[in-house]
C-alpha cells in the first residue's frame, strides 16, 4: 500500500496585536480535521517559506495598523513585493486566498490586505477564493465566520482541480516515455486529493452534517480544536435546555436579556459553539523569599523614564469631560527628539485593585510573589505553539498580571468557549455557550463587545467559573502601551514634551454595576492629581513632587506640517484633537520670528467643543496665534451652547460641528486643496467626527468641480495618496 500523504497548503499572517495570528493559527489547526496539513508562518519568517517556488495554495491573514500601514511583522514582505524590478509574471504560479482585518472608523480600511492583494495580482497571482474584509468597527466575526466556513470547500475544490490537472499531465507523460515521471510521493498526494474530492461528493462536509445533539455538558472530544479569536467552522451543537416550570406550571422566562440571562428564541435554541481551543502551556510556580513589587515594566532599559514637570486641568467647571495637559521633562534624554505631530507611547500598568481582584478570583492571592514558570506542553495539538514572547521568564505572578497581560481586554469568543469547561453551574455554562455561539452573536455584541466588558467583569458575572492561570496566558493579548500626540514644539519648549488627554469614562451596564475609568487616563490622573494645576490658579499650591512615567517615541510618523513653509494648510481638531495643532502653530510662530522675511502659507484651524466657557481648550493661546498672524483663520463652534431645541438643525449663523464651519468656508478650503497644493489635517474622534468631515469634503469637492460622488471620492483619495490629507484619529 502506498504511504498516505496529506495535501498541503500554506498559511501566512501579518499581525500587530495578535488577532490575525490567532485566526491563522486556528486555520492551521483545523486543517487536520479536513484531511489537510498547513504550513504556518509569519510573513517576516523569510527562511520558512518561499513564494517564488511555492506550488501549494497560500492563505494570507493580515491586519492593518496606524494610518493604513502593514503590521511590523509584515512590513518587509510588503516592501519586497512592491519592488518595481519584479516582472509581471513573478507570481503567475501562485494561487491564494486573503482575509484582511481593519476598522472602518479609521482611514485606509484594510489597506495592508488591499496592498498585498493588488500587488499579487499585478505579479500574476490568481485568487482561488474571494477576499474577506473584516471590519472591527461593527464586529470582525460578521465577515470572518462566513469566510472561514467557505474556506475549506474552496481549498478542497482548488486542490481537486490541481490534482486533476496533474493527473492529466501524468497520463500524458506516461504516454510519452521521453518525459519524466513524477516521484511516488507526488502520486500519493494526487491520489489523496482525488479521494478528498470524491468524499465531498458522497458525504456531506462535517460543518453541514446533522449536528450531534449534546445536552448542557462538555463536548465529547476537543481534538483538532481551534485557537481562533472567532467562531470556527468546526463546531459542536448544544441542544436547548429543558425549560423549568414554576409551581403554577408556567414556564419561567426572564423579563429582559442581560449578560447572564437570555430570552427566547436564543434561550430555547440549539447552539453551534466553537470547538475548544487546545491547551498548549504548562504553568508552575516557584516559591521565593523576595516580595517583588511590580512598579515598572521589565523592558525599562529600552524606554525613557521621564518626570512629569507640570500637570494642568484645561477644562473648567462642570465640563462633561476632564481634559488634562501634562508636561514631561526630557532634558536628561538628548536622543529623545520629536517634531510637532509626532506621537509617543505611554506604558501603564493594570490597576492594582483589579490585579488583586483577579488574583482572588483565580484563588492565587497567596502566590502573587511566586515565580511563574511557563513551558510548552509536550502533548499540545496547537500548530506553531510557543511561549508568548511578551512574557519574560522568571517573573512573579504579580508582575505578570500587572505588566504583561491586557486584563481589561474584551473577551473573545474563543475565551468564552474555554471558560465553559471551567464553569460548574449549568445555567452559567449555557449562557457562556450562548454568548460564544453563532446564534448568540447579537447578545455577544450587546453585552460583551459594545460595552467593552473586561475579563474581570465577565468572571464576576459568572461566579461558578474558575479558569486556570494557563488559560489567561494562552488567550489574553499583550498589555499594549497607549499612544498620545505631542502638543508642543521644541522650538517653543526646549527639553519639554506636552500632551493632552481626556479622562475616559466607561458607564455602568449589565455586567458592570459601577462605571470605570480608562486604564491609562485613569492611571495618569491618579498620578498627577495631588499636584494638579487648575485653570483658576496660576501655579500649583502643592509641594508634592510629580512622578515619572515610561514612554517611547513611535517611529515613522507622517502627521507633520508641510516641510515647505509657503504651502497653506488646514487643521481640523475638535476637543483634544486640537493638541497636535498647538505644536504646529508653536513651531510656525517660532519659525516666523527666526525668518521674518520668509513667505509663509495661509493657516486655518477648525475647532469645536461643547461650551465656550467650559471646554474651549487652549483658548488664550489660540487667540494669541491669531493676533500674531501665525494663525490666519480660527473657526470655532459650540455644539451645546444657546440651543433651545436640540433637534433644531444648525443654521449658517450658528454652526454646531466642525463640518458645518467647513461648509461655510467651502470655496476657500477647496481652493487651498485643489489649486494651491495645500494640506489638510484631521485629528480626533474616528467614529463620528472624522467620518462626517470626510463626507463633507466629498460634498465640497463635488460642488467645486461639478462632478459626481465617485469622482469626488477619487479626488479625495488622491489627496491621501499624495500625503496631503492626513489623519490622526482614534475610536
N, C-alpha and C positions, 0 to 999 in steps of 0.2 A: 504493500500500500504506500502511495506517495505521502510524504510528510505534509500535513495541512498547514498552509501559511496564510495568515490573516491579511486581507487587503489593508494597505497603509495609506494614511493621509497626514498632512502637516498642519499644526495649529500654531500660529504666530500671534503674539499680543504686544501691544504697547499700552502701558498703564501708568497713571500718575499717582492715584490714591488706592489702587488695588481692585477697583470694580472690574475693569476689563480683564485683568489677570484672573480673577475669581471665575469669571464666565468662561475664559479659555481653559482653565483647569477643569471646570465642570464638563466641557465638551470632550476633553481628552479622557476623563474618567468614564464617561458614559459610552465612549466608543466601543468598549469591550462588550457591552450588552448587545450591541448591534453587529457583533462578529467582526469588528474592525480594530485596528490598532492606530493610535495617534502619536505622532512625534510632537511634543510640546516644547516650544522655545520662545524666549523673549526676543524681541526684534534686535536687541543690542548684543545678542549672543551669536555673533557672526560665525564663530567656529563650529556651531552646531547645526547650521543649515546652509544650503547653497541654492538659491532660487535660480541661478543661471543654469544649473544642471538638474533641477528638480522635475521628476516625471510624475509625481503624485499630486493629488488635489491639495490645494492650500486654502486654509480658512484663516482670515485675519480678524482679530478683535482689537479695536483701537479706540482710545478716548481722545478728547481734545482738552487742552488746558490753556489758561491765560487768555490772550487775545487771539484765539484760534490756532495756538501753537501745538506742535506734537508733544506728547509726554517726553520727559527727559530720556527714558529708555527707548524711544523711537526716533529721536532727533537725528542720529547719524544715519539710520536707514533711510529716512526721508531725504536727507541731503544726498545720499548715494544715488537714489533712483531719479532725483531731479537733475542729475548731471546731463548737460546738453550734448555730451560726446557719445551718449548711448544711441545705438541705432534703433530705428522704428520696429525692428523685429527682435529686439533683445529678449523679450519675454513671450515670443509667439508660441512657445511650447507650454505655457503656464495656464492652468485652469484654476480659478479662485472664486471664493465667496468672501464677503466682507460684512462685518457688523460694526457700525460706528456708534459711539456713545457721545452725547453732547447735551446741551441745555439751551433751549430757545430763549431763555432770559438773557443770554449773552450773545454778543455779535459773533459772526462766523460759526454758526451752528455746525457741529460735526466736521469742522474744517480739516482736521487731520485725516479722517477717513475719506473725505472727498478728495483731498490732495493725493492720497495714496491710490485711490481708485482711478482718478483721472490719469495719473502718470502710468499706472499699469496698463491701462487701455492704450495710451499713446505708444507704449512699447510692445504692443501686440498681444497682451494677455487677454484671455477670454473668461467671461463670467459664467459659472455653471449654476448659480443661484442668486436671485435678486438681493441687492444690498439692503440691509436694515439700518434705519436711522432712529436710534432710541433717544428719547427726549426726557432728561431728568426734570425738566420743568413741569411735566404732567405725570411722570412716573415711567421710569425706564422699562418696567416689565410689560407695559402696554404693547411695546414693539418686540422686546426680547423674547417673551414667552411664545408668541406665534412664530417668530423667526426660528427659534430653536426647534419647535415642533416640526417645521417643514424641512429643516436642515438635513435630517437623516435620510429621508426619502430622496432628497436631491443628491446627496452624496452617493447613495446606492445606485440611482439612475445614471449618474455620471460615470461611476465605476463600471457599471454594466456596459455602457456604450464603449468605454475604453477597452474593456475585456473583449467585446465583440470585434472591435477594430483590430485588436492584437491577434485574436483567433483567426480572423480573415487573413491577416498578414502572415500568420504562421502557416496556414493552409497553402497560401501562395508560395511561401518559401519551401514547403515540403515538396511541392510540385516541381520546384526548380532546385536541383541538387547543388547548384553552384552557389546558392545563397546560404548564409549562416543560420544555423538552428539555435534558438534561444536555449539557455540552460534550464535545468529541471525545476529550479525554484520559481522561475518566472512562469513556467507551465502550471505549477501548483497554485500560484496566486491567481492566474487566469481562470483555472477551474473553479476555485473558491468564489471568485467574483461572479461567475455564471450561476453557481449554486445559490448565492445570495439573491440574485435577480429572480431565479426560479421560485425560491421560497417566498419572495414578496408576492408573486402572482398567486401562489397556492394558499398562503396563510396570511391572515391579517396581521399587520405590524402591531407590536405589543402596545403601542400608545393608543391604538384604535380597537384593541380587543375588548371583549366583555370584561368589565372590571371585576376584580376579586372582591367579594363582599367581606369586609372586615369590620367588626364592631369596634367600639372605642378601646382598642388595645394596640400595642406596638405592632408594626409591620413584622411579618414572619421573617423577613430577611432584609438586611441592609447592604448586601453585597452589590458591588457595581454602583454604589450610590454616588451622588454628585455634590460637589462643593460649591455650587453656584450661589451667588448672592440673590438669584431669582429662581423662579419655578422651573424645574426641569421637565423635559417631555416625558421622562420616565417617572411615572407617578404610582402611588398606591391609593386605592379607593377606600374611603372610610364611609361606612354606612351611617344613615341618620340615626340619632339616639332615640330610644323609646321615650315618648312624651309622658312625663309624670303627671298624674292627676291629683288634685287636692281632694279633701274629704267629701266634697259635694259631687265628685266625679267630673268636674270641669277641668280641662287641661290647664296647667299653669303656664302662662306666657308672660314674658317681660313686657312692660308697658312701653319701654323705649330701649333701643340698642345702645350699647356702651362698649367700652374697651373689653369688659369682662362678660358681656352677655349679648346675644344676638336675637333677631326676630325672624319669624318665617318670611320668606321660604328658606333662608340660609340655615336657620336652626333645625330645619327638617330635611335638609338636602344631604345626599351622599356627596362626599368630597373627593377631589383629586388633589392630594397633597404631594409635595416634592419628596423624592427619596432622601434618605438620611445622609447628610454629609459624613464622609468617612473620617473617623478619628485618625490623627497622624502624629500626635505629640505625646510624649510621656513626661509628666511633670512630677518632680520630687522636691522635698525641702531638706535643707541642711541647717542645723542649728548653729548659731554664732553668738559669741558673747557681746559683740558690739551692737549698739542700738542706733543704727544708721538713720539719720533724718534726711528725708528726700526733699532737700531745699533747692537744688538746682539741677539742670539737665546734665546727663552724662557727657554729652559732646560739647561741653562748655569751652574746650580748648579751641574749637573751630568757630566760636561765636564771640561777639563783643558784649562784655558785661558793662553797661553804661549806666551812670547815675541819672536819675530824673532830677533836673535842677529847678524845675518850676511846673506847677500844675494850676491851671486856671479854668474855672467853670465859665463857659461862654454864654450859655442860655441863662435866662433870668426868670424870676418869679415862679409862676406855676406852669412853666412850659411843659408841653406833653413829653418831650424828650430832653434828657440831660446831656448836653454837649460839653466835652472836656478837651482842653488843649494841653498837651504835655510837651515840655522842652527837655531834650536829652543833651547832656554834656558829653560831646565826643572828642574833647580836646586831647585825651590820652591816646586816641587812635587816629594818627595821621593818615593811615591807609583807608579809613572809612570815609571815602569821598562820595558825594552824591550830587545829582542835578535836580532842579525842581521838576516834579512829576514822577521821579523815581519812587519805587516802593520798597519796603523792607518787611522782614518777618519779625514778629514778637513771639517768643517761646514762653508759653504759660503752662502751669501745671493744672491738673484736675483739682477741683476744690477739695480741701482736706476733709470736710464733713461728708462729702459724697463718697470719698475713698473709704472713710471709716464705715459708712453705711453699707457699702458693698462688701467690705471685709466681714462685717457682722452677718450680712445676708448669705455669704458663702461659708460661714462658720469658720473663718480663718483669722479672726481678730487676734488670737494668741500666737499666730505665726507671722505677723506682719514684718518682724525684723529678721526672719529666717531667709537664708539664701535660696533662690529658686533655681533649680537645675532643669533645663529643658532639652530633651533629646528626641530624635525621631523614633517612632515605634518600628520595630522590626517587621511587624505583620501588617503595616498600613497598605491600603489599596489606593491611596491617593497618588495620582500621577505628579511627578516633579515635586514631591513633598520636600520641604526644607524648613528648618527652624526660622521663624520670621526674622529677617535681617535687622529690623528696627529694635529688636530686644537683645541687649547685650547679655553676655554670660556673667555669672557671679554677682547678680544684683539682688537686692532684698525685694520681698513681695511688696512692701510699701512703695519702693521706688518704681516697680513695675506698673502698679496701678496709678501712680501719681504722674509719671512722665512718659510712659510707653504706649498705653492703650487709650483710645478715644472712647471713654466710658459714657460720654454724652452722645455718641453716635446713635442714629436712628437704627434700631434692629432690622436687619434684612430678613427676608422670608426664610433663608437657609438657617438663620439663627433661631427663628421661631420654631422651625421644624425640629431642630436639635433639642430645643427646650422641652418639647413634648415628651422625650424619652426620660426626662428627669422631673416630671410632674406627677404627683401621686393622686390628686383629686381628679375624678373622671370628668366633671363639668369643666374644670380649668383646662384639662387636656383637650377636650373637644373644642373649646374656644380658641386655643392656640392653633389647633389644626385648621379651624375655620379661617383664622387670620393669615395663615400661610398658604391657603388653598387658592386654586383658580377661582372657585365660586365666591370666595371671600375677599376678592381684590378691592371692592369698593369699601368694605369695612377696614381693611388694612390701610388704605389711603386716608380714610376719615379719622381713624382713632390712633394710628401709629405714625404714618409718614407726614401728613399735613401738620399736626401739632408738634412735630419734632420730638416725639417721645424718646426718652433716653433708656438705656439698658436698665439702670437702677429703678426708674419709674415703672418699667414693664415688670420687673421682678417683684416690686412692691404690690403690684396689682394681682399677681398670681402667687400667693404665699406658699402654696404647696410645691412650687418649683424650686429645686435645689441643684443647680448646674455645677459641675466641677470647674475648677480654675482652668483646666485644659481647654474647655470649650470657649472661654473668653479669649484666650491667647490665640486659638485657631481662627476664630471668626470675627473678632473685633479689629477694626483698622488701626493703623498707627495714629498716635496723637499728633495732629498737624499744627505747625505754627500758624499764627493769624497774620495776614498781610495788611499793611497800612500805607497810605501815601504820604510822602514828605510834604509838609505845608510851610516850607521855608526855603530861602536861598542862602547859600553860604556866603554870598557877597554881602548880604544884609546881616546875617547872623553867623559870623565865623565861629567854627568849633561848636556849633549848636545844630540840633535837628528837631524840628517841630512836627507833631502830627496831632490829628483831631479824631475823636471817636464819639459816637452816641452810645449811651448806655442801652444795650439791647435787653428788652423785657419779653419773656415768654408768658402769656396769660395762663391761668388755670384752665383745666379741661378734664375730660374723663381720663383718669389715669394720672392726673397731676392736680391734686387738691389745692395746692398753692402755686402761684406763679413763681418763676425763677428768672434770674438774670443770665445774660450771655456769659459764656465761660471766660473769655479773655477780657471783655469790657467790665464785667463784674469784678474780676481779679484786679485789674488796673485801678478801678475806682476805690476798692478797699485799700490798695497800697498807698494811694495819694490822698485819700480823704482827710487824714489828720492835718496835712499841710496844704489843703486846697485853698486857692485864692478865689474869692467871689467877685463878680463884676462891680459890686458896690464898694469894694475895698481895693485900695491901690496895691497893698502888699499883704503877704500872709502874716498873720499875727502869731502863728505858731512857730516855735523854735525847733520843732522836730525835724530831724534830717530825713529827706526823702530817700526812698530805697533805690536799688539798682535792678535793672532788668536785662535779660539776654536778648540780643537782636542780631540780625544778619541781613545784609543788603541782598535784594533779589536781583539776579542777573538779567541781561537782555531787555531792559526797559525801553520801550519805544514811545512812551507817553511823555514827550518833551516838546517844548515850544520850538518854532522853526529856527534852524541854525542861521538863516538869513534874517537879520532884524528888520529889513524893509518889507517883509512879507506880512500881510494882515492876518489876524487870526481871531476866531470867535470861541468863547468859552461858555459852556452851559453846565452849571453846577448848583442845583438847589440843595439846601441843608448843608450837611457836612461834605457834600460833593464839591463845595467851593474850595476845600482845603488845598489841593494841588495848585489851584489858580492863584492863591495867595503867594505861593512860591514863584509862579510865573511872573507875577506883577512886581514882586520884590526884586527879582532878577532884572526885569526890564527897567525899573526905576534906577537901579544902580548902574546899569549899562548906559542909560541916558546921561547920568551925571559924569561918567567917565568919558563919554564921546558925545558932547553936546552938539557937534556939527553933523553927526551921522543922521542918515534917514531911517526913521522907524515907521513900520507899518501900523495901520489902524488896529485898535484892540476893542473888543466887545465882551461884556460879561452879562449873561442872563442868570440871575439868581432868584430863588423863591424860597419862602418859608411860610409858616402858619400866621404868625403875628409879628408886626413891626417892633413891638416893644418887649418881646419875649425871646424870640429865636432868630433875630436878624444877626447872624454870626459875622464877625469882623466888620461891623457897620462903619465904625470910625475909620478903620484902615482903608476900606474900600472908598469911602468918600474922600479921603486924603489922596488916594491914587487918581481920582477924577480931578481934584483940584490941581495936582501937579502935572496933569496932562499924560500921565502914564497909562491911564485907562480912559479911552475916548468916549465909550458909551457904557453906562451901567443901567440895565433894565431889571427892575425888581418887582415882584408881585407877592401878594399875601393871600393865601388860599382861604383863610378863615376870618378875615377881618372885614367888618362892616357888611356882612352878608345876611340880610334878614331872612331870605329864603334860600336855603342850601340847594334846592332843586333849580333855582334860577340859573340859566346859562350865563357864562361870563360875557360881559359886553366889551366893546373896544375900549371903553373908558375904564373898565375895571377887569383887567386880565387876572385870571386866577392861578394859572400854572405857567411854567416857563415856555411851553409850546405855544401858548396864546400870545405871549410877547414876541415870539419868533414870527408868528403870522403877521403881527402888526409891522414887523420890520422885514417883510418878505423880500422886497426889491433890493434893499441894501445887503441882506445876507446872501441871496443867490448871486448877486453881482460879485461879492468877495469870493465865493466858492467857484463860480463858473467862468469868471472873466479875469480875476486877479490872482488866480492860483493860490488862494488863501487856504487856511487850515481851519478845521472845526473840531473842538474837543468836547466830549460829554463825560461827566463824572457823576456817579451817584447810583440810585436805585435802578436795578436792571429790570425788575418785573413790570413796573408801570412806567416810570419816567422815561427811561431810555427807549422803550418801545414807542411811547407816544411821540417823543422827539423824532425818532426815525420816520414814523408815519407822516409827521408834519413836514419834514424835509422832503419826502417824496411828493407830497401835495404841492409844496412850494416850487419844486423843480418842474412838475407838470405844468403849473401855471406860467412859470417864467419861459420855459422852452416850448410850450404848447405841444406837448407830447402825451402819449397815453401812459398808463400806470407802469407797464412793463419797461418802457424806455426810461422812465424816470427812475425806476429801481436800478436799472443797469447803470445809469449815470452815477447814482449814489454808490453803487458797488465799485465803480471805477475810482471814486474818491478814496474808498477803503484800500483798494489795491495800491494806490499811489501814496498811501500812508498820510493822506490829508484829512481823513475822517477817522479820528481815534477815540477810543472809549476806555474808560477805567471805571467799570461798573461792578456791582455786586448784588446778589439776590437776598 
